[in-house]
Amino acid sequence: MPNLTSTFEFLLLEFSDIRELQILHFFVFLAVYLVAVTGNLLIITAVVLDHHLHVPMYFFLMNLAILDLGSISVILPKAMANSLLNSRSISYSGCVAQVFFYFLLAASNFAILTVMAHDRHIAICHPLQYETIMHEGACIRMAASAWIAGILYASLHTGGTFAITFCSNIINQFFCEVPHIVKLSCSHLYLTETGILLFSGGLYGGCFIYIIITYMKIFATVLRMPSVNSRKKALSTCIPHITVVSLVLFTGMFAYVRPPGNTSSEMNVICAVMYGILPPLLNPFIYSIRNKDIKTALLKLTDFGHFPQISSSKILLVKLG
């Protein structure tokens, strides 16, 4: 087979070759994208403008919203453009960028979720030490570490993926998804990226185990609380986080923990939509529905008179605590 390592573009999976359906897919994805962008921007704006939300829990939530906004922006705009323009192509450099930024944002996202579990553990199990442990500097370092880990993780994945010699440029997915790119390999270098994927599974599994152990400690502490109201209040701050973590894990498992064998293009698209689009779309609603502080702050956005005038420098950095 010909060596296509020097190819200038890849061909992505098209949703349909019928023009009317292509236009329909464009408008469906446009609606989903606008809802996701609006929801996450509202969360970010509410946390920045409402001083009641200038605490570690909402600082990490703001980071999560930024990551969700970025991850869905990596996937959908190109898919919408291809549907609108009746195209399948993505440049080689565009594919590299898509892989890098998606892994950066996805890895940082799960790292932030892990940090948020730690934050809830300290708040509920060690409330008297909370301000000492989760001070401003510590929170900034935790968030920065999550982003740096995402950059290193994305660099490792991207380097391993595009060191491969490709014998085809046809990707059986509507974006540059690494498992489908690896299938295009005609050299043994694909084993490197396969090893990296297995290593990644171990890292995600380790974070998941940490979250499980953390919540076991939280639930044990909550059950020892004498007041029913205290137990409800403590659990109410954990339910949105548990829901988001479950959504990320179950959609990821649905996509990747499947019996081996060839799967249809339709199933590949459904899986990608579930783990790549649903979490960024639903996370703002999950946190808004169950959280009174967020709902109150979002209601205030309709009346800017409730917010004090904030300088641009303060908007750039939310003061914690």
GUDOZA-247432 format. One record per residue: residue in three letters; x, y, z negated of N, C-alpha, C, O in turn. Coordinates in pm, whole numbers, padded with zeros to 5 digits, always signed. Layout:
// residues N
ALAXYZXYZXYZXYZ ...
This chain:
// residues 321
MET+00084-00119+00000+00000+00000+00000+00088+00124+00000+00199+00120-00053 PRO+00042+00234+00057+00125+00356+00064+00144+00419-00072+00056+00412-00158 ASN+00260+00481-00089+00289+00553-00212+00230+00693-00201+00268+00771-00114 LEU+00134+00724-00294+00065+00853-00287+00105+00945-00401+00031+01036-00439 THR+00225+00918-00457+00267+00999-00571+00274+01147-00535+00248+01233-00619 SER+00309+01175-00411+00324+01315-00370+00194+01375-00318+00196+01483-00258 THR+00081+01307-00340-00046+01358-00291-00077+01493-00353-00040+01519-00468 PHE-00143+01578-00278-00175+01712-00327-00313+01719-00391-00348+01821-00450 GLU-00392+01612-00380-00526+01616-00438-00578+01476-00466-00530+01378-00411 PHE-00677+01471-00555-00750+01348-00582-00894+01368-00537-00942+01481-00526 LEU-00962+01258-00512-01103+01262-00476-01183+01205-00591-01165+01090-00630 LEU-01273+01286-00646-01355+01246-00759-01483+01178-00713-01520+01185-00596 LEU-01549+01113-00806-01676+01048-00776-01784+01153-00754-01800+01244-00835 GLU-01857+01140-00645-01968+01231-00621-02097+01169-00673-02115+01047-00667 PHE-02185+01252-00723-02308+01201-00782-02404+01150-00676-02479+01055-00700 SER-02403+01211-00561-02492+01170-00454-02441+01230-00324-02375+01334-00324 ASP-02471+01161-00212-02438+01218-00082-02557+01290-00020-02550+01336+00094 ILE-02667+01298-00096-02786+01370-00050-02776+01515-00101-02761+01538-00221 ARG-02784+01610-00011-02760+01749-00046-02856+01800-00151-02814+01873-00242 GLU-02983+01764-00142-03082+01811-00240-03048+01762-00381-03063+01835-00478 LEU-03002+01636-00391-02965+01582-00522-02837+01649-00575-02822+01667-00695 GLN-02747+01684-00486-02627+01755-00528-02663+01890-00591-02608+01928-00695 ILE-02755+01960-00529-02802+02088-00584-02872+02067-00718-02855+02146-00811 LEU-02950+01959-00727-03018+01929-00854-02916+01901-00964-02931+01950-01076 HIS-02812+01823-00932-02708+01796-01031-02640+01925-01075-02608+01941-01193 PHE-02618+02016-00983-02557+02144-01017-02641+02219-01120-02588+02268-01219 PHE-02771+02229-01097-02856+02306-01187-02874+02236-01322-02884+02302-01425 VAL-02876+02102-01322-02885+02029-01449-02760+02053-01533-02769+02084-01652 PHE-02643+02039-01469-02518+02061-01542-02503+02208-01583-02448+02237-01689 LEU-02552+02299-01499-02545+02440-01534-02628+02469-01659-02584+02542-01748 ALA-02748+02410-01666-02834+02429-01784-02768+02372-01909-02768+02436-02014 VAL-02712+02252-01896-02644+02189-02010-02525+02273-02055-02504+02294-02174 TYR-02449+02321-01958-02330+02400-01990-02367+02530-02059-02302+02569-02157 LEU-02469+02598-02010-02510+02725-02070-02561+02705-02213-02533+02787-02300 VAL-02635+02597-02236-02684+02568-02371-02567+02541-02465-02563+02592-02577 ALA-02470+02459-02419-02355+02426-02502-02270+02549-02532-02228+02570-02645 VAL-02245+02631-02430-02165+02752-02449-02236+02849-02543-02173+02906-02632 THR-02366+02868-02523-02442+02960-02609-02442+02913-02753-02420+02992-02844 GLY-02467+02784-02775-02472+02731-02911-02340+02747-02983-02337+02790-03098 ASN-02230+02712-02917-02099+02722-02982-02056+02866-03001-01992+02899-03101 LEU-02089+02953-02906-02056+03095-02923-02134+03157-03038-02081+03243-03110 LEU-02258+03115-03056-02337+03166-03169-02276+03124-03303-02270+03204-03396 ILE-02229+02999-03311-02164+02952-03434-02039+03036-03460-02018+03082-03572 ILE-01956+03055-03358-01833+03133-03373-01863+03276-03416-01800+03329-03508 THR-01960+03339-03349-01995+03477-03381-02051+03490-03521-02018+03585-03593 ALA-02135+03395-03561-02194+03400-03696-02087+03390-03803-02091+03463-03902 VAL-01991+03300-03784-01885+03283-03884-01795+03406-03890-01753+03446-03998 VAL-01767+03465-03776-01679+03583-03774-01747+03704-03838-01682+03779-03911 LEU-01876+03724-03812-01942+03847-03854-02002+03842-03995-02012+03945-04061 ASP-02040+03726-04041-02106+03716-04172-02002+03685-04280-01942+03577-04280 HIS-01982+03777-04371-01879+03758-04473-01914+03644-04569-01825+03590-04635 HIS-02042+03607-04578-02079+03494-04661-02023+03362-04610-02013+03264-04684 LEU-01986+03360-04483-01934+03238-04422-01781+03239-04415-01722+03153-04351 HIS-01718+03335-04480-01572+03341-04478-01514+03251-04588-01447+03298-04679 VAL-01542+03123-04576-01494+03020-04669-01436+02908-04584-01467+02898-04465 PRO-01353+02821-04644-01285+02716-04566-01378+02630-04481-01346+02601-04366 MET-01492+02587-04536-01580+02497-04462-01621+02557-04328-01623+02488-04227 TYR-01655+02686-04328-01701+02750-04205-01585+02795-04117-01601+02810-03996 PHE-01468+02816-04177-01348+02841-04097-01317+02720-04010-01286+02735-03892 PHE-01326+02600-04069-01303+02479-03991-01416+02455-03891-01393+02404-03781 LEU-01537+02490-03929-01650+02478-03836-01630+02569-03715-01661+02531-03602 MET-01577+02688-03738-01549+02779-03626-01445+02718-03533-01459+02726-03411 ASN-01341+02657-03589-01241+02588-03508-01304+02475-03428-01270+02455-03311 LEU-01395+02401-03490-01463+02292-03421-01545+02344-03304-01546+02284-03197 ALA-01614+02456-03325-01694+02516-03218-01606+02563-03102-01643+02548-02986 ILE-01489+02621-03134-01396+02664-03028-01350+02544-02947-01342+02550-02824 LEU-01318+02434-03016-01273+02313-02947-01384+02252-02862-01358+02206-02751 ASP-01506+02251-02914-01619+02199-02836-01643+02284-02712-01670+02232-02603 LEU-01634+02414-02730-01651+02505-02617-01546+02480-02510-01576+02481-02390 GLY-01423+02458-02554-01316+02432-02460-01329+02299-02389-01308+02290-02268 SER-01364+02193-02464-01369+02059-02406-01477+02047-02298-01454+01985-02194 ILE-01593+02106-02322-01697+02098-02220-01664+02187-02100-01708+02161-01988 SER-01587+02293-02124-01545+02382-02014-01438+02317-01927-01421+02356-01811 VAL-01366+02221-01980-01267+02149-01902-01334+02057-01800-01282+02037-01690 ILE-01451+02001-01836-01515+01899-01753-01618+01957-01656-01611+01933-01535 LEU-01715+02033-01710-01833+02066-01632-01814+02167-01519-01868+02145-01410 PRO-01741+02277-01536-01733+02375-01426-01684+02314-01295-01738+02346-01189 LYS-01582+02228-01300-01532+02167-01177-01637+02074-01116-01654+02070-00995 ALA-01706+01998-01202-01811+01908-01152-01924+01989-01088-01978+01948-00985 MET-01959+02103-01148-02064+02187-01091-02020+02247-00958-02098+02252-00863 ALA-01894+02291-00952-01844+02350-00828-01843+02249-00715-01878+02281-00602 ASN-01802+02125-00745-01801+02021-00642-01942+01989-00592-01963+01968-00473 SER-02038+01984-00685-02176+01957-00644-02231+02070-00558-02300+02046-00459 LEU-02200+02193-00596-02251+02308-00522-02187+02319-00384-02254+02356-00287 LEU-02059+02288-00375-01985+02305-00251-01979+02178-00167-01913+02174-00063 ASN-02048+02071-00213-02048+01943-00141-01904+01894-00121-01863+01860-00010 SER-01831+01891-00232-01690+01853-00228-01661+01745-00331-01738+01728-00426 ARG-01552+01673-00312-01509+01572-00409-01368+01599-00459-01321+01530-00550 SER-01302+01695-00406-01158+01710-00428-01126+01786-00556-01201+01872-00601 ILE-01011+01751-00612-00948+01828-00719-00798+01822-00693-00745+01715-00664 SER-00731+01934-00702-00588+01938-00673-00511+01853-00774-00559+01826-00884 TYR-00391+01814-00735-00305+01734-00824-00279+01812-00953-00291+01758-01063 SER-00241+01940-00939-00215+02022-01058-00341+02044-01139-00336+02051-01262 GLY-00456+02056-01070-00583+02070-01142-00616+01947-01223-00668+01957-01334 CYS-00586+01830-01168-00610+01705-01240-00518+01694-01361-00561+01652-01469 VAL-00392+01731-01343-00297+01730-01455-00346+01823-01566-00345+01786-01684 ALA-00390+01942-01528-00439+02039-01627-00563+01987-01698-00578+02004-01819 GLN-00653+01922-01623-00775+01870-01682-00745+01762-01785-00804+01761-01893 VAL-00652+01672-01752-00611+01566-01846-00547+01628-01970-00581+01591-02083 PHE-00455+01722-01949-00383+01781-02062-00478+01852-02158-00476+01826-02278 PHE-00562+01941-02105-00647+02021-02192-00757+01937-02257-00798+01963-02370 TYR-00806+01836-02183-00910+01753-02245-00853+01676-02364-00916+01671-02470 PHE-00734+01617-02348-00675+01544-02460-00636+01638-02573-00651+01603-02690 LEU-00586+01756-02540-00552+01853-02643-00675+01886-02728-00669+01883-02851 LEU-00784+01917-02662-00906+01959-02732-00972+01843-02805-01021+01860-02916 ALA-00973+01723-02743-01036+01608-02806-00958+01564-02930-01018+01534-03033 ALA-00824+01560-02920-00743+01519-03034-00752+01622-03148-00765+01585-03264 SER-00744+01750-03113-00755+01855-03215-00893+01852-03280-00906+01877-03400 ASN-00996+01820-03201-01132+01811-03252-01142+01706-03362-01196+01733-03470 PHE-01089+01587-03335-01099+01481-03435-01010+01511-03555-01043+01473-03668 ALA-00897+01579-03533-00813+01619-03644-00885+01718-03734-00877+01709-03857 ILE-00957+01813-03674-01035+01909-03752-01146+01838-03830-01171+01872-03945 LEU-01212+01741-03768-01315+01664-03838-01256+01591-03959-01321+01581-04063 THR-01135+01542-03945-01067+01475-04057-01037+01575-04168-01055+01545-04286 VAL-00990+01693-04129-00961+01799-04228-01090+01842-04298-01089+01870-04418 MET-01200+01848-04225-01328+01886-04285-01373+01784-04388-01434+01821-04489 ALA-01345+01656-04365-01376+01554-04465-01293+01577-04591-01343+01563-04702 HIS-01166+01612-04573-01079+01644-04687-01132+01764-04763-01131+01766-04887 ASP-01179+01865-04691-01235+01985-04754-01356+01951-04840-01368+01999-04953 ARG-01446+01868-04789-01566+01827-04865-01526+01743-04986-01588+01753-05092 HIS-01422+01662-04971-01376+01579-05083-01326+01666-05198-01359+01642-05314 ILE-01246+01766-05166-01194+01855-05270-01308+01936-05332-01311+01954-05454 ALA-01401+01985-05250-01510+02069-05300-01601+01993-05395-01650+02051-05493 ILE-01625+01866-05369-01720+01788-05449-01653+01710-05562-01705+01702-05673 CYS-01537+01653-05534-01470+01569-05634-01378+01649-05727-01353+01608-05840 HIS-01327+01762-05678-01236+01843-05761-01276+01991-05750-01195+02073-05707 PRO-01397+02026-05788-01446+02163-05770-01364+02269-05844-01350+02381-05795 LEU-01310+02235-05961-01234+02333-06038-01101+02366-05972-01044+02472-05995 GLN-01051+02275-05891-00922+02297-05824-00939+02342-05678-00841+02357-05606 TYR-01064+02362-05636-01091+02388-05494-01020+02512-05443-00954+02507-05339 GLU-01032+02623-05515-00971+02748-05468-00819+02741-05469-00752+02805-05389 THR-00765+02661-05561-00619+02647-05569-00566+02564-05452-00463+02596-05393 ILE-00639+02455-05418-00594+02364-05312-00628+02419-05174-00543+02423-05085 MET-00754+02462-05157-00800+02507-05025-00791+02660-05015-00890+02727-04983 HIS-00674+02713-05041-00656+02857-05029-00634+02895-04882-00624+02808-04795 GLU-00625+03024-04857-00618+03073-04720-00502+03015-04643-00518+02968-04530 GLY-00383+03018-04703-00265+02967-04635-00275+02819-04602-00236+02776-04494 ALA-00330+02741-04696-00343+02597-04674-00440+02569-04559-00414+02482-04477 CYS-00550+02643-04553-00649+02622-04448-00591+02657-04310-00613+02585-04213 ILE-00517+02766-04304-00456+02805-04176-00354+02701-04132-00346+02668-04014 ARG-00276+02650-04227-00176+02547-04193-00245+02419-04144-00198+02355-04050 MET-00355+02381-04209-00427+02261-04167-00481+02277-04025-00468+02187-03942 ALA-00543+02392-03998-00598+02416-03865-00486+02421-03761-00499+02364-03652 ALA-00375+02489-03794-00262+02497-03701-00203+02359-03674-00165+02328-03561 SER-00195+02278-03779-00142+02142-03762-00230+02059-03669-00179+01981-03589 ALA-00362+02077-03680-00454+02005-03592-00432+02044-03446-00430+01958-03358 TRP-00415+02175-03421-00392+02222-03285-00256+02176-03232-00246+02135-03116 ILE-00153+02182-03315-00019+02139-03272-00018+01989-03244+00042+01944-03146 ALA-00085+01912-03330-00095+01767-03306-00164+01740-03174-00125+01650-03100 GLY-00267+01819-03143-00337+01804-03016-00246+01832-02898-00251+01761-02797 ILE-00162+01935-02909-00069+01969-02800+00031+01856-02778+00055+01817-02664 LEU+00088+01804-02886+00185+01695-02874+00120+01569-02816+00177+01502-02730 TYR+00001+01540-02865-00072+01422-02819-00106+01435-02670-00090+01339-02595 ALA-00151+01552-02629-00186+01575-02488-00062+01567-02400-00069+01514-02289 SER+00050+01620-02447+00174+01615-02369+00218+01471-02348+00261+01434-02239 LEU+00208+01390-02452+00244+01248-02443+00157+01176-02341+00207+01103-02256 HIS+00026+01196-02351-00068+01130-02260-00048+01177-02115-00043+01096-02023 THR-00037+01306-02097-00025+01361-01961+00104+01314-01895+00105+01277-01778 GLY+00214+01317-01971+00341+01270-01917+00337+01123-01880+00387+01083-01775 GLY+00275+01042-01969+00265+00899-01941+00176+00869-01822+00202+00775-01746 THR+00072+00947-01806-00023+00923-01697+00035+00958-01562+00026+00879-01468 PHE+00096+01075-01550+00139+01122-01419+00284+01085-01387+00340+01134-01289 ALA+00344+00999-01471+00471+00937-01433+00445+00814-01345+00539+00754-01292 ILE+00319+00779-01331+00279+00661-01254+00291+00687-01104+00270+00798-01057 THR+00324+00582-01030+00319+00586-00885+00179+00546-00842+00132+00437-00875 PHE+00111+00632-00768-00027+00608-00728-00034+00549-00587+00038+00591-00496 CYS-00121+00450-00572-00144+00390-00440-00281+00429-00384-00319+00383-00277 SER-00352+00512-00455-00480+00563-00408-00504+00696-00475-00448+00724-00581 ASN-00587+00778-00415-00621+00906-00475-00771+00918-00503-00823+01028-00520 ILE-00840+00805-00506-00985+00804-00528-01013+00765-00673-00991+00650-00712 ILE-01062+00859-00751-01092+00836-00893-01240+00805-00907-01325+00883-00863 ASN-01271+00693-00969-01410+00650-00983-01477+00715-01104-01534+00646-01190 GLN-01469+00847-01110-01528+00924-01220-01542+01068-01172-01469+01110-01082 PHE-01635+01146-01233-01658+01281-01184-01559+01383-01241-01569+01502-01211 PHE-01463+01336-01323-01352+01420-01366-01230+01330-01381-01241+01208-01367 CYS-01115+01388-01408-00991+01311-01417-00984+01238-01551-00924+01288-01646 GLU-01043+01122-01556-01044+01040-01677-00927+00943-01670-00910+00873-01571 VAL-00846+00939-01775-00720+00866-01772-00736+00717-01739-00662+00668-01653 PRO-00828+00642-01801-00839+00500-01764-00862+00477-01615-00811+00380-01560 HIS-00936+00564-01551-00960+00550-01407-00840+00594-01325-00818+00543-01215 ILE-00761+00688-01377-00638+00727-01308-00536+00613-01316-00467+00584-01218 VAL-00527+00549-01433-00432+00439-01451-00461+00325-01353-00370+00256-01308 LYS-00589+00305-01321-00626+00199-01227-00571+00222-01087-00567+00129-01006 LEU-00529+00344-01057-00474+00376-00925-00327+00340-00914-00268+00357-00807 SER-00267+00291-01021-00123+00266-01023-00086+00147-00934-00160+00049-00924 CYS+00030+00159-00871+00084+00045-00798+00224+00014-00848+00306-00042-00775 SER+00251+00050-00974+00379+00019-01037+00354-00027-01180+00243-00016-01231 HIS+00458-00079-01242+00444-00129-01379+00449-00016-01481+00436-00042-01601 LEU+00467+00106-01437+00469+00218-01531+00334+00239-01598+00325+00306-01701 TYR+00227+00181-01539+00095+00197-01600+00093+00135-01740+00011+00173-01823 LEU+00184+00039-01765+00191-00023-01898+00228+00080-02004+00187+00068-02120 THR+00305+00181-01965+00342+00287-02060+00219+00361-02107+00199+00380-02227 GLU+00135+00403-02013+00013+00475-02050-00085+00385-02122-00155+00429-02213 THR-00090+00256-02083-00175+00162-02155-00132+00150-02300-00215+00144-02391 GLY+00000+00147-02323+00053+00143-02459+00017+00269-02536-00015+00264-02655 ILE+00023+00383-02468-00013+00510-02532-00162+00509-02570-00199+00559-02676 LEU-00246+00454-02483-00389+00445-02513-00414+00359-02636-00497+00393-02721 LEU-00342+00247-02646-00357+00161-02764-00306+00233-02889-00367+00222-02996 PHE-00196+00306-02876-00144+00384-02987-00246+00490-03030-00263+00516-03149 SER-00313+00549-02932-00415+00649-02961-00530+00589-03039-00582+00649-03133 GLY-00570+00467-02997-00677+00399-03070-00640+00377-03215-00724+00387-03304 GLY-00511+00347-03240-00466+00330-03377-00473+00459-03457-00512+00458-03573 LEU-00435+00571-03393-00442+00701-03462-00585+00739-03495-00615+00781-03607 TYR-00675+00723-03397-00815+00755-03421-00873+00663-03529-00950+00706-03615 GLY-00833+00534-03523-00880+00441-03624-00832+00479-03763-00906+00466-03861 GLY-00706+00526-03772-00653+00569-03901-00729+00689-03957-00761+00693-04076 CYS-00759+00785-03870-00838+00901-03914-00977+00858-03959-01030+00908-04058 PHE-01037+00766-03884-01170+00717-03919-01169+00647-04055-01260+00667-04135 ILE-01068+00566-04080-01057+00497-04209-01041+00599-04321-01099+00583-04428 TYR-00960+00704-04297-00943+00809-04398-01078+00876-04428-01110+00902-04544 ILE-01155+00904-04324-01287+00967-04344-01379+00875-04423-01451+00920-04512 ILE-01378+00746-04391-01462+00649-04463-01424+00644-04611-01512+00650-04697 ILE-01294+00633-04640-01248+00628-04779-01284+00757-04852-01325+00755-04968 THR-01267+00870-04784-01300+00999-04843-01446+01006-04882-01479+01052-04991 TYR-01535+00961-04794-01678+00966-04825-01719+00863-04929-01818+00883-05000 MET-01647+00755-04939-01674+00661-05048-01648+00729-05182-01724+00712-05277 LYS-01539+00806-05189-01509+00880-05313-01614+00989-05338-01655+01012-05451 ILE-01656+01056-05230-01757+01161-05244-01887+01104-05296-01946+01159-05389 PHE-01935+00994-05236-02061+00934-05278-02053+00883-05422-02150+00892-05497 ALA-01937+00829-05460-01921+00782-05598-01932+00899-05695-01992+00886-05802 THR-01875+01015-05658-01883+01135-05744-02026+01188-05749-02074+01226-05855 VAL-02093+01190-05634-02230+01241-05627-02324+01156-05713-02411+01210-05781 LEU-02307+01026-05710-02393+00937-05788-02377+00958-05938-02467+00926-06015 ARG-02262+01010-05980-02239+01036-06123-02291+01171-06168-02289+01201-06287 MET-02338+01253-06074-02392+01385-06110-02525+01369-06182-02611+01295-06135 PRO-02543+01436-06296-02666+01418-06374-02790+01481-06311-02901+01433-06331 SER-02771+01589-06236-02884+01662-06180-02916+01616-06038-02827+01600-05954 VAL-03045+01596-06012-03090+01559-05878-03063+01672-05780-03021+01648-05667 ASN-03085+01795-05823-03060+01911-05736-02912+01922-05699-02879+01957-05586 SER-02824+01892-05794-02680+01897-05766-02643+01791-05662-02562+01816-05573 ARG-02703+01673-05677-02674+01566-05580-02722+01605-05440-02652+01583-05341 LYS-02843+01661-05433-02896+01702-05303-02812+01812-05240-02786+01811-05120 LYS-02770+01908-05323-02690+02019-05271-02555+01970-05219-02508+02015-05114 ALA-02493+01878-05293-02364+01824-05251-02377+01747-05120-02296+01763-05028 LEU-02481+01663-05111-02500+01582-04991-02538+01667-04870-02504+01634-04757 SER-02609+01777-04895-02652+01862-04783-02534+01924-04710-02545+01955-04591 THR-02421+01944-04780-02302+01999-04714-02225+01891-04637-02139+01922-04555 CYS-02257+01763-04665-02185+01653-04601-02260+01595-04481-02198+01545-04387 ILE-02393+01602-04484-02473+01535-04380-02440+01584-04240-02423+01500-04151 PRO-02428+01716-04213-02392+01758-04077-02258+01701-04031-02244+01658-03917 HIS-02160+01701-04121-02028+01650-04085-02034+01500-04056-01976+01454-03958 ILE-02104+01425-04139-02119+01281-04117-02188+01255-03983-02149+01164-03910 THR-02289+01335-03953-02362+01318-03826-02273+01344-03706-02276+01270-03608 VAL-02193+01450-03713-02103+01485-03602-01997+01376-03583-01971+01334-03470 VAL-01937+01330-03692-01836+01224-03683-01898+01097-03623-01837+01033-03537 SER-02018+01062-03668-02086+00943-03615-02115+00958-03467-02099+00863-03390 LEU-02157+01078-03426-02186+01103-03285-02061+01085-03199-02066+01021-03094 VAL-01949+01141-03245-01823+01129-03169-01779+00984-03160-01740+00937-03053 LEU-01785+00912-03273-01737+00774-03274-01826+00680-03193-01777+00599-03116 PHE-01958+00692-03211-02048+00600-03142-02049+00623-02991-02056+00528-02913 THR-02042+00750-02949-02036+00775-02805-01904+00727-02746-01900+00675-02635 GLY-01794+00745-02822-01665+00695-02776-01662+00543-02769-01607+00485-02675 MET-01720+00477-02870-01725+00331-02870-01811+00280-02755-01778+00179-02692 PHE-01921+00348-02728-02008+00308-02617-01932+00315-02485-01955+00234-02395 ALA-01843+00414-02474-01770+00433-02349-01656+00333-02332-01634+00284-02221 TYR-01585+00303-02441-01462+00227-02426-01466+00085-02484-01391-00001-02439 VAL-01552+00061-02583-01559-00073-02641-01669-00149-02569-01779-00167-02621 ARG-01635-00193-02448-01729-00268-02365-01663-00396-02317-01540-00403-02312 PRO-01742-00497-02282-01684-00621-02230-01601-00592-02107-01639-00507-02027 PRO-01488-00662-02088-01405-00639-01970-01478-00678-01843-01571-00760-01846 GLY-01437-00620-01735-01501-00649-01607-01535-00522-01535-01528-00413-01593 ASN-01572-00534-01412-01608-00418-01333-01742-00362-01376-01837-00437-01396 THR-01750-00234-01389-01875-00168-01423-01913-00076-01309-01828-00030-01233 SER-02040-00049-01300-02089+00034-01190-02048+00179-01210-02018+00222-01322 SER-02047+00253-01100-02015+00395-01107-02116+00470-01193-02082+00563-01266 GLU-02244+00427-01183-02349+00492-01262-02323+00476-01411-02341+00570-01487 MET-02280+00356-01453-02251+00333-01594-02129+00414-01638-02127+00465-01750 ASN-02029+00426-01553-01912+00507-01586-01952+00653-01610-01903+00717-01703 VAL-02040+00704-01525-02086+00843-01539-02164+00859-01669-02144+00956-01742 ILE-02255+00765-01697-02335+00773-01820-02246+00774-01943-02267+00852-02035 CYS-02145+00686-01943-02054+00680-02057-01977+00811-02072-01961+00862-02184 ALA-01930+00866-01960-01854+00991-01966-01941+01106-02016-01894+01190-02093 VAL-02065+01111-01972-02157+01215-02017-02182+01202-02167-02189+01302-02238 MET-02194+01078-02215-02223+01056-02357-02111+01104-02448-02137+01170-02548 TYR-01984+01070-02413-01877+01108-02504-01812+01242-02470-01748+01304-02555 GLY-01829+01288-02345-01765+01412-02305-01853+01535-02313-01804+01647-02327 ILE-01984+01514-02305-02076+01628-02298-02171+01635-02418-02197+01743-02470 LEU-02223+01521-02463-02321+01523-02572-02268+01585-02702-02336+01670-02759 PRO-02149+01545-02752-02101+01606-02877-02089+01758-02872-02140+01825-02961 PRO-02023+01818-02771-02017+01964-02767-02154+02030-02752-02174+02143-02797 LEU-02247+01958-02689-02382+02013-02671-02462+02009-02800-02534+02104-02831 LEU-02451+01900-02875-02538+01878-02991-02479+01931-03122-02555+01963-03214 ASN-02348+01942-03132-02287+01982-03259-02340+02114-03316-02366+02120-03436 PRO-02356+02220-03235-02411+02344-03291-02551+02325-03349-02583+02386-03452 PHE-02633+02243-03287-02768+02220-03337-02764+02139-03466-02842+02164-03558 ILE-02673+02041-03473-02662+01959-03594-02627+02045-03714-02686+02031-03820 TYR-02529+02135-03696-02489+02220-03808-02591+02329-03838-02602+02372-03953 SER-02664+02373-03739-02762+02481-03760-02888+02430-03829-02944+02500-03914 ILE-02932+02311-03793-03059+02259-03846-03050+02230-03995-03144+02258-04070 ARG-02937+02173-04039-02926+02127-04178-02860+02229-04270-02852+02204-04390 ASN-02813+02341-04220-02735+02432-04300-02806+02567-04312-02823+02638-04213 LYS-02848+02601-04434-02923+02724-04456-02837+02847-04431-02885+02948-04379 ASP-02709+02841-04469-02621+02957-04450-02604+02989-04302-02606+03105-04262 ILE-02586+02884-04221-02571+02906-04076-02700+02959-04017-02698+03051-03935 LYS-02814+02901-04059-02943+02949-04007-02966+03096-04043-03014+03173-03960 THR-02931+03133-04165-02947+03272-04207-02858+03365-04126-02901+03472-04084 ALA-02733+03322-04105-02640+03404-04027-02685+03418-03882-02670+03525-03822 LEU-02739+03310-03825-02786+03317-03687-02907+03407-03674-02923+03476-03573 LEU-02993+03407-03775-03108+03498-03773-03064+03643-03780-03126+03732-03721 LYS-02955+03666-03853-02902+03802-03864-02850+03853-03729-02846+03973-03704 LEU-02810+03760-03644-02757+03803-03514-02861+03876-03431-02827+03951-03340 THR-02988+03854-03461-03094+03922-03388-03112+04066-03436-03180+04147-03373 ASP-03049+04096-03550-03056+04232-03604-02916+04272-03646-02875+04245-03759 PHE-02840+04337-03557-02701+04370-03583-02685+04470-03698-02575+04491-03749 GLY-02796+04531-03738-02786+04624-03850-02754+04557-03981-02708+04622-04075 HIS-02780+04423-03987-02749+04351-04110-02599+04329-04127-02553+04304-04238 PHE-02522+04340-04019-02380+04314-04029-02304+04445-04048-02336+04545-03983 PRO-02205+04444-04135-02121+04564-04149-02033+04581-04027-02006+04485-03955 GLN-01989+04704-04005-01898+04730-03894-01764+04663-03925-01706+04683-04031 ILE-01716+04582-03828-01593+04508-03849-01493+04549-03742-01527+04553-03624 SER-01373+04578-03784-01271+04618-03687-01228+04499-03604-01249+04384-03642 SER-01169+04527-03489-01128+04420-03398-01023+04330-03461-01019+04210-03434 SER-00937+04387-03546-00833+04305-03611-00893+04205-03708-00842+04094-03723 LYS-01003+04244-03775-01068+04151-03866-01144+04043-03791-01158+03930-03839 ILE-01193+04078-03675-01265+03978-03597-01170+03869-03550-01210+03753-03537 LEU-01045+03906-03524-00950+03807-03474-00911+03705-03579-00876+03592-03546 LEU-00916+03743-03705-00876+03652-03812-00979+03658-03924-00994+03760-03991 VAL-01049+03546-03943-01150+03540-04048-01081+03522-04181-01002+03430-04200 LYS-01112+03610-04273-01051+03599-04406-01121+03487-04481-01244+03480-04484 LEU-01043+03400-04542-01096+03285-04614-01109+03318-04762-01039+03402-04818 GLY-01205+03246-04820-01223+03264-04965-01278+03399-04996-01299+03431-05113 
